[in-house]
Amino acid sequence: MFSFLWSLIIGGIIGWIAGMIVGKDIPGGVFGNIIAGFIGAWLGTAIFGNWGPEIANFAIIPAIIGAVILVFLLSMVMRAFRKTTD
């Protein structure tokens, strides 16, 4: 149980760091950060492999890079939808 909570915390921090790097807020607040962290970690590990320091079974560097890619793409999609609704 504690490892699951630790994973949620680390996933949220990874999502938050990605949002800070990109300069965009992730929709959904804390839950959005956690989801972006988990999906970003999966994406980063799939693209760059599993290297670097690990915390709570997250390879931190690929996870942050993957989350940055995810947040950037998500912000571009959201911007495109906002322009079509105006």
C-alpha positions, 0 to 999 in steps of 0.5 A: 500500500505504501509503495502505491502512495509513494508512486502517486506522489512521485508521479505527481511531482514528475507531472508538476516538474513537466508543467513547470518546464513547459510553462503550462498548467496541467488541467485537473490540478493534482490529479492531472499532475499524477496522470501526466507523471504516470503517462509521461513516465511510460512514454519516456521509458518507451522512447528513451529506455530505463536509465538514470536514477530510479525512485518508486520504480520511475526512471526519473530522467526519461519520465520527466522528458516523457512528461514534458513531451506529453504536457507540450503536446497536450497544451498544443491540442488544447490551444487548437481546440480553444481556437476552433471554439472561438 
